[in-house]
Amino acid sequence: MSATFLYRVAALVFVVTAVGHTYAVLSRRGPSEGRAVYDSMNSVHFQMGGRSSSYGGIYRGLGLSVTVSMLFWAFLSWHLGELARSAPDAIATLGWAFFIVQLAGVVLSFLYFHLPAMVLSGLATVVVGSAAWLALSQK
């Protein structure tokens, strides 16, 4: 197994996670108590920066920002896979930094989210860490 292959697998995991995350953020599903909180977040408006805002809008905006970050991580993973093949020396530090960021995401997933987020975050972290290790050993 090569670092290139593992970075490509990580890219796929990030795309799948981004799709699921987007669905969760935009979905209107949930328990009735959670639904009431979400509805109240959307019903109360306030002025911020010269425009009307709601906590529901901020929630959606932050959630979709996370989706955009995941798509960037997918791109970064794919690109690191290319560089692992052509210039492994150039990516060693970036690969390990990427792993550390993903490791922090695992901790946050276990503290605040549910099983699908924990599993996908853990999978991405293991794959990115393995790819960084293989890229280092290819030097």
C-alpha positions in Angstrom: 0.0 0.0 0.0 1.4 3.4 -0.9 1.0 6.9 0.6 -0.6 8.0 -2.7 -3.3 5.4 -2.4 -4.0 6.2 1.3 -4.2 9.9 0.6 -6.7 9.1 -2.2 -8.8 7.0 0.2 -8.7 9.9 2.7 -10.0 12.3 0.0 -12.9 9.9 -0.6 -13.6 9.8 3.1 -13.7 13.6 3.3 -16.1 13.8 0.3 -18.4 11.3 1.9 -18.2 13.1 5.2 -18.9 16.5 3.6 -22.0 15.1 1.8 -23.3 13.6 5.1 -22.5 16.8 7.0 -24.3 19.0 4.5 -27.4 16.7 4.7 -27.3 16.9 8.5 -27.0 20.7 8.6 -29.7 21.3 6.0 -32.0 18.5 7.1 -35.2 19.3 9.0 -35.2 16.0 10.9 -34.6 15.5 14.6 -36.4 14.9 17.9 -39.3 17.2 18.7 -37.3 18.9 21.5 -34.4 19.6 19.1 -36.9 20.7 16.5 -38.3 23.3 18.9 -34.9 24.7 19.6 -34.0 24.8 15.9 -37.4 26.6 15.2 -36.7 29.1 17.9 -33.2 29.8 16.6 -34.8 30.7 13.3 -37.7 32.7 14.7 -35.6 35.3 16.7 -34.0 37.9 14.5 -31.5 40.5 15.4 -29.4 43.2 13.7 -25.8 42.3 13.1 -23.5 44.1 10.7 -26.4 46.1 9.2 -28.5 43.1 8.3 -31.1 40.9 10.0 -29.6 37.7 11.4 -30.8 34.7 13.4 -29.0 32.0 15.4 -30.4 29.5 12.9 -28.7 31.3 10.1 -25.5 31.4 11.9 -25.8 27.7 12.7 -26.3 26.9 9.0 -23.5 29.2 7.9 -21.0 27.7 10.3 -22.2 24.2 9.4 -21.8 24.8 5.7 -18.3 26.4 6.4 -17.3 23.1 7.9 -18.5 21.4 4.7 -16.3 23.7 2.6 -13.4 22.9 4.8 -14.0 19.2 4.4 -14.0 19.6 0.6 -10.7 21.5 0.9 -9.3 18.6 3.0 -10.4 16.2 0.2 -8.5 18.4 -2.3 -5.5 18.6 0.0 -5.5 14.8 0.5 -5.6 14.2 -3.3 -2.8 16.7 -3.9 -0.7 15.2 -1.1 -1.2 11.8 -2.8 0.3 13.3 -6.0 3.2 14.8 -4.1 3.9 11.6 -2.1 4.7 10.0 -5.5 6.7 12.8 -7.0 8.2 14.7 -4.1 7.8 12.9 -0.8 10.4 15.1 0.9 8.3 18.1 0.2 5.2 16.9 2.1 6.5 15.3 5.3 5.8 18.3 7.6 2.5 19.1 5.9 1.4 15.4 6.1 2.0 15.3 9.9 0.4 18.7 10.5 -2.7 17.5 8.6 -2.7 14.3 10.8 -2.6 16.5 14.0 -5.5 18.6 12.7 -7.5 15.4 12.0 -6.6 14.0 15.5 -8.0 17.2 17.1 -11.2 16.5 15.0 -11.4 13.0 16.4 -11.3 14.4 20.0 -14.0 16.9 19.2 -16.1 14.3 17.5 -16.0 12.1 20.6 -16.8 15.0 22.9 -19.7 16.6 20.9 -21.0 14.4 18.1 -22.5 11.0 17.4 -21.3 7.7 16.1 -21.2 8.5 12.3 -19.0 11.6 12.9 -16.8 9.6 15.3 -16.3 6.8 12.9 -15.6 8.9 9.8 -13.3 11.3 11.7 -11.4 8.3 13.2 -11.1 6.7 9.8 -9.8 9.8 8.1 -7.3 10.3 10.9 -6.0 6.7 10.7 -5.7 6.9 6.9 -4.0 10.3 6.9 -1.6 9.3 9.7 -0.8 6.1 7.8 -0.2 8.0 4.6 2.1 10.5 6.4 4.0 7.6 7.9 4.4 5.8 4.6 5.5 9.1 2.9 8.1 9.6 5.6 9.4 6.0 5.1 9.6 6.5 1.3 12.2 9.4 1.8 
